[in-house]
């Protein structure tokens, strides 16, 4: 590495949407000192079509981007492309995220002077055998990295027993770009069809995938005895059709809105009365930090990661994973008590501002 020039770091993110991990990368890059570090946001384009969303968004922030093309589940053809780019572009550090980029990055940096750093964002629950094998292999290769920086205490504790890894392990708590939350303006009453006026609006932002347990949220919503209830689901994913069917089967299809991807998600977030994350597995969920940073009353499943942020009865409410009845009771309680919503929202906002921020994460 040459100290006379900025350190050149390639952040290799996922091509599949712009969700928590991808926004984590962008928040980190945005707050790194540009005079000391030059960040390049990259991704492996594994299917034909438009460039990965993380790269398109980063380009809009005037950041340097790099797209590698190698179609297929694991995209092994990208290894040579990444290695050549590391050499030609003078990359000093390759920062990878999740098992796919970890595996590609380890192979691509062999024979180069580039340092390799991984940030694990969590592991899949109830995964198929193939995914379990890939994630197990991911943990096996971590001792060959120069550093591994999990973003939550639970992830750190789960990795510290791997032989040869502890001295390379660095806990760097997740952070959120609170300036984005502050800049977003709540929609005016009646101006946004996704948020009709005079309704008790429950919201979710994230991927529509099995481990997010949106089925629990829809079931709880169906049981909720509140007039004018409305559920706004922002995000995309392979389980959307199943969740739509469930909403209609439970008789609440007309009160559930699937909004798809929304660039103005933070503005819509500020229009929610309650934000819910029913997930079965999280690292440190960015969506919770955003909802609490926006001062929105927050409810989450009582699982590692969520409980690190949501302190029951203090900064939000927790419910037993998969328990639609308990979630419905939490929502009914908040629907009938605007004062409690304000109290939890304000306490959550203070907690996030004091504990989690992208600036603190970047300094770490």
N, C-alpha and C positions, 0 to 999 in steps of 0.2 A: 504494500500500500504506500502511496506517495503522499506524505503529509502536506505538501505544498499546494495541493488541490483538494476540492471537496471530495469526501468519500462518496463513491457511486454505488447506490443500493438498488437492486432490482427486486421489487415486490411482486411475487408471482401468485396471483389470485385465481379464483374460480371463474369460468365463463358462464356459469349458470345463474344469471340474475344479479340483482344488487340487493343483497340482504345483509344480515348482521356482520358476517366476517368481511364481506367486501367493503361495507361502510366503515368497519374498524380499520381496514387498511388505509382508506382515504382519510379518515380522521387522523391517523398516525402521521401519514405523509404531510398533511396540511400543517401540522404543528411541529415538524422537525425543522431545525434551523437551516434554511436553504443556503446560507453562506458556508455551512460546514458539511452539508449532506445534499447530494443530488439524487433525487428519487425518480426511478422509472417504474411505472405501473405496467405490469405485463400479465398476460394470460395465454393459455393454450386453447385455441379455437378447435374444438373437437367434433363439431358438426358444421355442415355448409350453412351459409347464411350471413347475417350481419356480424360485425366484430363484437366481441364480448362487451357486455354493458359496462363493466368496471372500467374498461379502457376508454370507451366513449365518454363516460362521465368524467374520468380523469383528464381527458383531452380538453373537456369544457372548463376545467380548472387550470388550464395552461400548464399541465404536467406532461412530461415526456412519457410516451407509451410505446409498448412493443407487443405485437400479436404474433404468436407462433401457431402455425397450422399443422395439425396432425390428427386426422379423424379416427375415432374409435374410443372405446371405454377408457383405456389407459393411455392412449396417445404416445406410445413408445417412440414413434418417429420424431417427437419433439426434442428428444435428448440431444441429438446432434445439433439441431438448430439453436437450442439454449446454450450449448457449449461454445459454438461459434460466436454467438452474440456476446457471451461473457468475455471472450478474448478480444473481439473486434471493438466492443464498446467500453472496454476497460472496467468491467464490473468488479468491485471489491467485495461486495457482500450480496449473496442471494438469500432472500427472506421468503420462506415457503409457508404454506398454510394448508392443512388437511393432507390426507395420505397420498393423494395423487401427485400433488406438486412436491411433497416430501420425497417420494420415490424418484420422480423425474429429476429433481434437483440434486439428489445424492449422486445419481449416475452422471449428470451433466457437469458437475464440478470436479469429478475425478480427473486428475492430470492438469488442473488449473491452480492458480494461486487464490482463487475466490473462496472466501469464507462462507460457510453455510449455517443459516439460523432458521429454526422452525418455531412457529407459534401454534401449538395445538389449540383448537377451538372447541373440542369436545368429541365424544365418541357416540356412535349410533347405538340406540337401544332396540332390542328385538330385531337386529339386522339378520339378513340371510347369511348363509355360510360363507359365500364368496366375499361379501363385504366384511364380515368378521375376520376372515383370513387376511384381507388387505390391511385392516386396521391393526391387527395383531402384528403383522410384518412392519407396519409403520413404527410401532413402539420398539420393536426389536432393533431397528436401524438407528434409533435416536443416539446411541452412544458414539456413532460415527460422525455426528454433526459437531460443529464447533460450539454451538450453544442451542439450548431449547428453552423457550420462554413461555410457559403456560400462563393463561390470563386469569386463573382463579385458584384459590387454595385447594379446592377439591381436585382439580386437574394436577396441580403440583404434587399433592399427597399420593395420587395414583401413579405417578411416574418415579417418585424418589427411590423406590425399591428396585428399579432396573439396574443391574450391575454395570458399573462404569459410567453412569449418567449423572449422579448427584453433583459432582463438581462442575458440570456443564449446565446445570438446571438453575434457572433464574425466574422467580415469580415476579411478573409485571402485571399488576391488576388492569383489567379492561378499563377503557375510558371512552367517553362519548363527547362528540363535538357539540358542546352546549351552545356555542354561538349560532349553529344552525337551528337549534330549537328556539332560541330567542328571536331569531330573524323571521321565523314562520308566523304568519298572521292567521288567526282563527277565522274560518269563513263566516261571513255575515249571515244572520238568520234568514233562512230561505233561499240563500244564493247558491247553495250547492246541493244538487239533487241527491247525492249520497247521504246527506245529513238533513233530513226534513225538519222543519221547526216543530217545537212543542212535542217532542218525543223523548223518551228516556233512552239515550243512545249508548249502547255497549259496543266497544270496538276491539279489533285485533289487527295487528300488522305483522306480516311474516309469510313464510312459505306455507303453502297448502299441501303439507306432507303428513304422513301417518304419525310421526313422532311428536308433532305439535298438538295432537289430540283435539283437533277442532270438533270432532264428534262429541266429546264431552261438553264443550261449550254450547253446541247446538242443542244437545239434550237438556242441559241446564236452562238454556233460554226458553225451550218449549215448556218447561215446568214453571217458569217464572210467572207469578201472578201479579203482574204490573200492567196497568193500562198504558197504551201508547208505547210499548217497548219496541226497540229497533236494534238490529244487530248488523254492524258494518264490518265486513271482512276484507282487508286490503292485502293483496298479494296474489301470487300465482303458484301453481304446482299441480302435480299429477293426480292428486286426490280431490280436485275441485268437483268433478262430476259426482263422486260418491257423496261428498258433503252436501251438494245441492239436492240430491235424491233424499238424503236423510232429513233435510229441512222440510221438504214437501211431505214426506211420510209422517213427520211429527206435527204437521199442520201449521207450520210457521214459515212456509216458503215466501209468503208475501211480505213478511217482516224482516227477512234476511237478505241483505244486499251483498253480492260478490262483486267487489269493485275492481278487481284485477290490480295490475301494477299502477301506482299513482306517484308521479314525481312530487306532488304536493301532499304527500302522506303526513308530514309534520303539521301542516295547516289543518288537515282533517282531524289529526290527533287532538288538537286543541279544542275541537268541537265535541269530543266524546265526553260523556258523563262519567264513564268508567272504562278502563282498559283492562283486558284480561289476557293472560298468557297461561294456557292450560297444559303446556308442554310436559313431556315425560323426561326430557333430557336437555340440559343447557350447560354452557360454560358460565359466563357472566353475560346474561342476555342484554344486548344493546337496546332492544325495544323497551325493556323495563326501565332502563336508565333514561330513555327519551320520554317515556310517558310520565315518569316521576319528575324529570327535569322540567316538563311542561306543566307540572302542578295538577295532573289528572289523577284521580283516585285509582289505585291499581290493585288488581287481584291476580294471584299467581298460584300455580300448583306448588305444593310443599316438597320441592326436590332441591338437591344441591344446585347452586348457581342462583336460582330464584330466591331461596331463603337467605343468600348472602346479601341481597339488596332489599327484599321486602321483609321487614321485621313485623311480625303479626301484631295487629292492633296499634302499631306505632307509625310505620311508614306505608302500610297497606294491609291487605288481608291475604292469608294463605288458606288453601283448602287441600284436602287429601287428593293425591293424584288419582284421576279417573272417577272421582266421586261427584257425579252430576248433581245429586241432591244437596251436597254441602256447598258446591259452587252456586247453585240456585239460591240457597239461603244467604250467602254472602251478597249476591246481587240484589236480592229483595231487601236486605238490610240497608244497603247503600241507596237504593231507589227511594226508600222512605225517609232518608235522613240526609238532607243536603248539607247540614252542618258537619256531619261526619265525613262526607266527601271532601269538603273544603279542608278540614283538619288533617286528614290523611294526605291530601294533595300537597298542602303546604309543608308538612313534615317530610314527605318524600322528596320534595324539591330541595329542601335544605340539605337532606342527607346526600343526595347525588352531587350537589354543588360542593359539599365539603369533602366528599370521599372519592368521587370519580370525575375525572375530566381528561380530555384528550391532551391538554397541556402537561398535566402531571405524568401521563403515560409516556409522552414523547421524551420528557426529561429523564425518565427511567431507562 
